[in-house]
Amino acid sequence: MKHPTVVYWVSRALRTHDNQAFYQAQQIALNQNAQLIVLFNAYPKFPHANLRNMDFLLKGLAEMSDKCAKLNIPLYFRVGNIIDHLEVLNQCFDIRHIITEVHVLRPILAVQALVSNWAYKHDIRFLKVSTATVVPVQEASPKLEFAARTFRPKILKKYREYLNSDYILVHHPQQIALDDRFKTSDIEMFYASNPLPNLAISKLVPGEDAAINQLKTFIQNGLDHYDRRNQIDANGQSYLSAYLHYGMLSPTMMIRDVLNTQHPNAELFIEEAMVRRELAENYCFYMPMYDKLEGAWPWAIETLKKHEQDERPYLYTREVLEKAQTHDDLWNFCQRQVVEEGYLHSYLRMYWAKMVLLWTKNAAEAIDILVYLNDTYMLDGRDPNGYTGILWSVAGVHDRPWFDRPVFGLIRTMGKEGSIKKTGIKL
């Protein structure tokens, strides 16, 4: 006889600490005397998958699997069509609930819709739980926000109430064989069956433990300098973006721990790491065309169209840009960092993006090229923050009209000399 089972379908929160979706899945399982399993489904041809981002993801997943095993919860790793795998699991277990995370990007939403339909046909309850933000996106605001100034008072009014809850997992009482759980040794088998573009792996150590350690390091050594974070050598960068992207770090834990320091720079960090980051989540949730010019505000589309025929000082193809072969040594430096390390200092990211608008035939092409470069090479690519940053840089999303200039129109400009002075970079 098949035993009642709850499935936590994990994709966006590769952690066991402060994981709201995992916690809710276990609470449902405990209340129903049900088994609990975790399922991660990989897609062999997922857009922009490569050795860099998959190495980071899979090693973090293996760490999560080890932690789950200690809680008597198996983590199953499957490759291919998730509906096929759910059919097989449902033949082995009596699946009653499927819990997953709230997501805002089209590829994941499309798969979630398929799973939701499958669950409905099998009389299985399908739930999505917020794990990637402090305040759930629809609770933070019920509509697309125009700018940080319209969003800030809403989220600052609500966020503290979300910092008080603990999401502690316990050793699960229902016994399931752990023999088939995902292990580090399975990673090479995955690579052998699914060859990936060979990008250098990140210098960042993957996994939840490393993420928590990096947060502690930032609080101890970086928060003092956060007000000078735009300077390359100020040691003010947090290096938490990739951990947040893969859900190896809870944003709730991050904001709570920084706030508890009562440091003078805590408010600055909350502005960037919560207000701005969750504004990006708002943008991608309410704006389906988050990675296209059509996702910009009407004033920006109008001014960019008006200046579309302006003469460009240089015109570069995607291939030339990808190889960092422009006339600009600062931009080439930035692009090499993107390709070789999958990381770029946050201030330089803005310069890197804005110059592509200046050197391509129109804003639509610039956005397409930047999305390709960002998602292919950045360790934190394929993320709401990245898409929103690109649309801010090229098409003024969440910004205001500035002075009318060639090519950019009313979009805010950045210059090479100013960027060098601001960051203190030495080429």
C-alpha positions as CSV (number, residue, x, y, z in Angstrom):
1,M,0.0,0.0,0.0
2,K,1.4,3.4,-1.0
3,H,1.9,5.8,1.9
4,P,0.7,9.5,1.8
5,T,3.5,11.7,0.6
6,V,4.3,15.4,0.3
7,V,6.8,16.5,-2.4
8,Y,8.8,19.7,-2.0
9,W,9.8,20.5,-5.6
10,V,12.8,22.7,-5.0
11,S,14.2,25.0,-7.6
12,R,14.9,28.5,-6.1
13,A,15.8,27.8,-2.5
14,L,18.7,25.5,-2.2
15,R,18.9,25.6,1.6
16,T,17.6,24.0,4.8
17,H,17.8,27.1,7.0
18,D,15.0,29.6,6.9
19,N,13.3,28.0,3.9
20,Q,9.6,28.8,4.1
21,A,8.6,26.4,1.3
22,F,10.5,23.5,2.8
23,Y,9.1,24.3,6.3
24,Q,5.5,24.4,5.0
25,A,6.0,21.1,3.2
26,Q,7.2,19.4,6.3
27,Q,4.4,20.9,8.5
28,I,1.8,19.6,6.0
29,A,3.5,16.2,6.1
30,L,3.7,16.1,9.9
31,N,0.0,17.1,10.2
32,Q,-1.0,14.3,7.8
33,N,1.4,11.7,9.1
34,A,2.9,11.7,5.6
35,Q,6.3,11.0,4.1
36,L,8.3,13.9,2.8
37,I,10.6,13.9,-0.2
38,V,12.5,16.7,-2.0
39,L,12.7,16.7,-5.8
40,F,15.0,18.8,-7.9
41,N,14.5,18.5,-11.7
42,A,17.2,19.6,-14.1
43,Y,16.6,20.4,-17.7
44,P,19.4,19.3,-20.1
45,K,18.8,22.2,-22.6
46,F,17.9,24.9,-20.1
47,P,18.8,28.3,-21.6
48,H,22.4,29.4,-20.8
49,A,23.3,26.4,-18.6
50,N,27.0,26.0,-18.5
51,L,29.8,24.5,-16.3
52,R,30.1,27.7,-14.2
53,N,26.5,28.0,-13.1
54,M,25.7,24.3,-13.0
55,D,28.8,23.5,-10.9
56,F,27.7,26.1,-8.4
57,L,24.1,24.9,-8.4
58,L,24.9,21.1,-8.3
59,K,27.5,21.4,-5.5
60,G,25.1,23.5,-3.5
61,L,22.3,20.9,-4.2
62,A,24.6,18.0,-3.0
63,E,25.2,19.9,0.3
64,M,21.5,20.3,0.7
65,S,20.9,16.6,0.0
66,D,23.4,15.7,2.8
67,K,21.6,18.0,5.2
68,C,18.2,16.5,4.2
69,A,19.5,13.0,4.7
70,K,20.4,13.9,8.3
71,L,16.7,14.9,8.7
72,N,15.6,11.6,7.2
73,I,14.3,13.3,4.1
74,P,15.6,12.1,0.7
75,L,16.5,14.6,-2.1
76,Y,15.9,13.1,-5.5
77,F,17.6,14.5,-8.6
78,R,16.0,13.9,-11.9
79,V,16.8,15.1,-15.4
80,G,14.3,15.7,-18.2
81,N,10.6,16.2,-18.3
82,I,9.3,16.8,-14.8
83,I,5.8,15.5,-15.6
84,D,7.3,12.1,-16.5
85,H,9.2,12.0,-13.2
86,L,6.1,13.0,-11.2
87,E,4.2,10.2,-12.9
88,V,6.8,7.7,-11.8
89,L,6.9,9.1,-8.3
90,N,3.2,9.0,-8.0
91,Q,3.3,5.3,-8.9
92,C,5.7,4.7,-6.0
93,F,4.1,7.2,-3.5
94,D,0.6,8.5,-2.9
95,I,1.4,12.2,-3.5
96,R,-1.0,14.4,-1.7
97,H,0.7,17.8,-2.0
98,I,3.4,19.4,-4.1
99,I,5.0,22.5,-2.6
100,T,7.4,24.8,-4.6
101,E,8.6,28.3,-4.5
102,V,7.1,31.5,-5.9
103,H,8.9,32.5,-9.1
104,V,8.6,35.4,-11.5
105,L,10.5,34.4,-14.6
106,R,8.7,33.1,-17.7
107,P,10.6,29.7,-18.2
108,I,9.9,28.6,-14.6
109,L,6.4,29.9,-14.6
110,A,5.7,27.9,-17.8
111,V,6.9,24.6,-16.1
112,Q,5.0,25.5,-12.9
113,A,1.8,25.8,-14.9
114,L,2.3,22.3,-16.4
115,V,2.9,20.8,-13.0
116,S,-0.1,22.7,-11.6
117,N,-2.3,21.2,-14.3
118,W,-0.9,17.8,-13.8
119,A,-1.6,18.0,-10.0
120,Y,-5.1,19.2,-10.6
121,K,-5.9,16.2,-12.8
122,H,-4.5,13.9,-10.1
123,D,-6.4,15.6,-7.2
124,I,-3.1,16.7,-5.8
125,R,-2.8,20.1,-4.1
126,F,-0.2,22.4,-5.6
127,L,1.1,25.3,-3.5
128,K,3.7,28.0,-4.2
129,V,5.5,29.6,-1.2
130,S,7.6,32.8,-1.2
131,T,11.3,32.1,-0.4
132,A,13.2,34.7,-2.5
133,T,12.1,37.9,-0.8
134,V,11.6,39.2,2.7
135,V,8.0,40.4,1.9
136,P,6.1,38.2,-0.6
137,V,5.9,40.1,-3.9
138,Q,2.1,40.5,-3.9
139,E,2.1,41.5,-0.3
140,A,4.8,44.2,-0.9
141,S,2.6,45.7,-3.6
142,P,-0.5,44.7,-5.6
143,K,0.8,46.4,-8.8
144,L,3.7,47.3,-10.9
145,E,5.7,50.0,-9.2
146,F,7.0,53.0,-11.1
147,A,10.1,53.7,-9.1
148,A,11.9,53.0,-5.8
149,R,10.3,56.1,-4.3
150,T,6.8,54.6,-4.8
151,F,7.8,51.2,-3.6
152,R,10.0,52.1,-0.7
153,P,7.4,53.3,1.8
154,K,5.2,50.2,1.1
155,I,7.9,47.6,1.8
156,L,9.5,49.5,4.7
157,K,6.1,49.6,6.4
158,K,5.8,45.8,6.3
159,Y,9.1,44.1,6.3
160,R,9.9,43.9,10.0
161,E,6.9,41.6,10.7
162,Y,8.4,39.0,8.3
163,L,11.7,38.9,10.3
164,N,10.2,37.4,13.4
165,S,9.3,33.9,12.2
166,D,11.5,30.8,12.5
167,Y,11.4,28.1,9.9
168,I,13.1,25.2,11.7
169,L,13.0,21.7,10.1
170,V,13.0,18.7,12.3
171,H,14.0,15.0,11.9
172,H,11.2,13.6,9.9
173,P,9.5,10.6,11.6
174,Q,8.3,8.8,8.4
175,Q,11.1,6.5,7.1
176,I,12.0,6.5,3.4
177,A,15.0,4.7,2.0
178,L,17.8,7.2,1.3
179,D,19.8,5.1,-1.2
180,D,18.7,7.0,-4.3
181,R,19.3,10.5,-2.9
182,F,21.5,13.0,-4.8
183,K,25.2,12.9,-3.9
184,T,28.3,14.7,-5.0
185,S,29.4,11.7,-7.0
186,D,26.3,12.1,-9.2
187,I,27.5,15.4,-10.5
188,E,30.1,13.9,-12.8
189,M,27.5,11.4,-14.1
190,F,25.3,14.3,-15.0
191,Y,28.1,16.1,-16.9
192,A,28.9,12.9,-18.7
193,S,25.3,12.6,-20.0
194,N,24.8,16.3,-20.5
195,P,27.8,18.1,-21.9
196,L,27.9,21.8,-21.0
197,P,29.8,24.8,-22.3
198,N,33.1,24.9,-20.5
199,L,33.3,28.2,-18.6
200,A,35.8,28.6,-15.7
201,I,34.0,27.9,-12.4
202,S,33.5,30.6,-9.9
203,K,36.0,31.5,-7.1
204,L,33.0,31.6,-4.8
205,V,32.5,28.5,-2.8
206,P,29.0,27.1,-3.5
207,G,26.5,26.0,-0.9
208,E,24.4,27.1,2.1
209,D,27.3,26.9,4.6
210,A,29.5,29.1,2.4
211,A,26.6,31.6,1.9
212,I,26.1,31.9,5.7
213,N,29.8,32.3,6.2
214,Q,30.0,35.0,3.5
215,L,27.1,36.9,5.3
216,K,29.1,36.7,8.6
217,T,32.2,37.9,6.8
218,F,30.4,40.8,5.3
219,I,28.9,41.9,8.6
220,Q,32.3,41.6,10.4
221,N,34.5,43.1,7.7
222,G,32.4,44.7,5.0
223,L,29.5,46.5,6.6
224,D,31.9,49.2,8.0
225,H,32.8,50.1,4.4
226,Y,29.4,49.7,2.8
227,D,28.9,53.4,2.4
228,R,32.0,53.3,0.1
229,R,30.9,50.2,-1.8
230,N,31.2,52.0,-5.2
231,Q,35.0,52.1,-4.7
232,I,36.7,49.1,-6.0
233,D,39.2,48.8,-3.1
234,A,36.9,49.8,-0.3
235,N,36.0,46.2,0.7
236,G,32.3,47.3,0.8
237,Q,30.8,44.7,-1.6
238,S,28.8,41.9,0.1
239,Y,29.4,39.2,-2.6
240,L,26.0,37.7,-1.7
241,S,24.2,38.1,-5.0
242,A,24.9,34.6,-6.3
243,Y,24.0,33.0,-3.0
244,L,20.7,34.9,-3.1
245,H,20.1,33.9,-6.7
246,Y,20.3,30.2,-6.0
247,G,18.5,30.5,-2.7
248,M,21.5,29.3,-0.8
249,L,21.0,32.3,1.5
250,S,17.7,33.4,3.0
251,P,17.0,37.1,2.3
252,T,15.1,37.1,5.6
253,M,18.1,35.9,7.5
254,M,20.3,38.4,5.7
255,I,18.2,41.4,6.4
256,R,17.5,40.3,10.0
257,D,21.2,39.7,10.8
258,V,22.3,43.0,9.3
259,L,19.5,44.9,11.0
260,N,20.4,43.4,14.4
261,T,23.9,44.8,14.2
262,Q,22.4,48.3,14.6
263,H,25.3,49.5,12.4
264,P,25.0,53.0,10.8
265,N,25.3,51.4,7.4
266,A,22.5,48.9,8.0
267,E,19.9,51.2,6.4
268,L,22.0,51.6,3.3
269,F,22.3,47.8,3.0
270,I,18.6,47.3,3.4
271,E,17.9,49.9,0.7
272,E,20.1,48.0,-1.8
273,A,19.6,44.4,-0.7
274,M,15.9,44.5,0.1
275,V,14.2,47.6,-1.3
276,R,16.0,47.6,-4.7
277,R,16.2,43.9,-5.0
278,E,12.5,43.3,-4.2
279,L,11.6,46.2,-6.5
280,A,13.2,44.0,-9.2
281,E,11.0,41.1,-8.2
282,N,8.0,43.4,-8.4
283,Y,9.0,44.5,-11.9
284,C,9.5,40.9,-13.3
285,F,6.3,39.7,-11.6
286,Y,4.0,42.4,-13.0
287,M,5.9,43.0,-16.3
288,P,6.0,39.9,-18.5
289,M,8.3,41.6,-21.0
290,Y,11.0,42.2,-18.3
291,D,13.8,41.4,-20.7
292,K,12.6,43.4,-23.8
293,L,12.4,47.1,-24.7
294,E,8.6,46.7,-24.5
295,G,9.0,46.4,-20.8
296,A,10.1,50.0,-20.4
297,W,7.9,52.9,-19.5
298,P,6.3,54.9,-22.4
299,W,8.5,58.0,-22.0
300,A,11.6,55.9,-22.3
301,I,10.4,54.0,-25.4
302,E,9.4,57.2,-27.0
303,T,12.8,58.9,-26.4
304,L,14.8,55.9,-27.5
305,K,12.7,55.6,-30.7
306,K,13.2,59.3,-31.4
307,H,17.0,58.9,-31.2
308,E,17.2,55.5,-32.9
309,Q,18.7,57.1,-36.1
310,D,21.3,59.1,-34.2
311,E,24.8,58.5,-35.4
312,R,26.7,56.1,-33.1
313,P,30.4,56.8,-32.4
314,Y,31.0,53.0,-32.9
315,L,28.9,50.1,-33.9
316,Y,29.9,46.7,-32.6
317,T,28.4,43.2,-33.2
318,R,27.6,40.8,-30.3
319,E,30.6,38.8,-31.2
320,V,33.0,41.7,-30.9
321,L,31.5,42.8,-27.6
322,E,31.6,39.2,-26.3
323,K,35.3,39.0,-27.1
324,A,36.0,42.4,-25.4
325,Q,37.4,43.9,-28.5
326,T,36.1,47.4,-28.4
327,H,38.1,50.6,-28.4
328,D,37.3,51.2,-24.7
329,D,39.9,49.6,-22.3
330,L,37.5,50.1,-19.3
331,W,34.7,48.4,-21.0
332,N,36.9,45.6,-22.2
333,F,38.2,45.1,-18.7
334,C,34.6,44.8,-17.5
335,Q,33.7,42.3,-20.2
336,R,36.7,40.1,-19.4
337,Q,35.7,40.0,-15.8
338,V,32.2,38.9,-16.8
339,V,33.6,36.1,-19.1
340,E,36.4,34.9,-16.9
341,E,34.9,35.3,-13.4
342,G,31.2,35.6,-13.9
343,Y,31.2,38.7,-11.6
344,L,31.4,42.4,-12.1
345,H,31.5,45.2,-9.5
346,S,27.9,46.6,-9.2
347,Y,28.8,50.2,-10.2
348,L,30.8,49.0,-13.2
349,R,27.8,46.8,-14.3
350,M,25.9,50.0,-15.0
351,Y,28.7,51.4,-17.1
352,W,29.1,48.0,-18.9
353,A,25.4,48.0,-19.8
354,K,25.0,51.6,-20.8
355,M,27.9,51.6,-23.3
356,V,26.2,48.7,-25.2
357,L,23.3,51.1,-25.9
358,L,25.8,53.6,-27.3
359,W,27.5,51.1,-29.5
360,T,24.6,49.2,-31.1
361,K,22.0,50.2,-33.6
362,N,19.1,50.5,-31.2
363,A,17.9,49.9,-27.7
364,A,16.2,46.6,-28.5
365,E,19.4,45.1,-29.9
366,A,21.4,46.4,-26.9
367,I,19.0,44.7,-24.4
368,D,19.1,41.4,-26.4
369,I,22.9,41.5,-26.3
370,L,23.1,42.3,-22.6
371,V,20.6,39.6,-21.7
372,Y,22.7,37.1,-23.6
373,L,26.0,38.2,-22.0
374,N,24.5,38.4,-18.6
375,D,22.7,35.1,-18.6
376,T,25.6,33.3,-20.3
377,Y,28.4,34.4,-18.2
378,M,27.3,36.0,-14.9
379,L,27.1,33.5,-12.0
380,D,23.9,35.4,-10.9
381,G,22.5,35.5,-14.4
382,R,18.9,34.6,-15.3
383,D,17.7,36.6,-12.3
384,P,15.1,39.4,-11.8
385,N,17.9,41.7,-10.5
386,G,19.9,41.3,-13.7
387,Y,17.0,41.9,-16.0
388,T,15.9,44.9,-14.1
389,G,19.4,46.3,-14.0
390,I,19.7,46.0,-17.8
391,L,16.3,47.7,-18.4
392,W,17.3,50.4,-15.9
393,S,20.6,51.0,-17.7
394,V,19.3,50.9,-21.3
395,A,15.7,52.0,-20.9
396,G,15.3,54.0,-17.7
397,V,13.1,51.5,-15.8
398,H,12.6,52.8,-12.3
399,D,14.6,55.9,-13.3
400,R,13.4,59.4,-14.3
401,P,13.9,61.4,-17.5
402,W,17.3,63.2,-17.7
403,F,18.7,65.7,-20.1
404,D,18.1,65.1,-23.8
405,R,21.3,63.8,-25.4
406,P,22.3,62.0,-28.7
407,V,21.5,58.2,-28.8
408,F,20.4,58.1,-25.1
409,G,17.7,60.7,-25.4
410,L,16.3,61.2,-21.9
411,I,18.0,58.1,-20.5
412,R,20.6,58.7,-17.8
413,T,24.2,58.6,-19.3
414,M,27.5,57.5,-17.7
415,G,31.0,58.3,-18.9
416,K,34.3,56.5,-18.8
417,E,36.2,59.1,-16.8
418,G,33.4,59.6,-14.3
419,S,33.2,55.8,-13.7
420,I,37.0,55.5,-13.3
421,K,36.9,58.4,-10.8
422,K,33.9,57.0,-8.9
423,T,35.3,53.5,-8.6
424,G,39.0,54.3,-8.3
425,I,39.8,51.5,-10.7
426,K,43.3,51.2,-12.0
427,L,43.6,49.8,-15.5
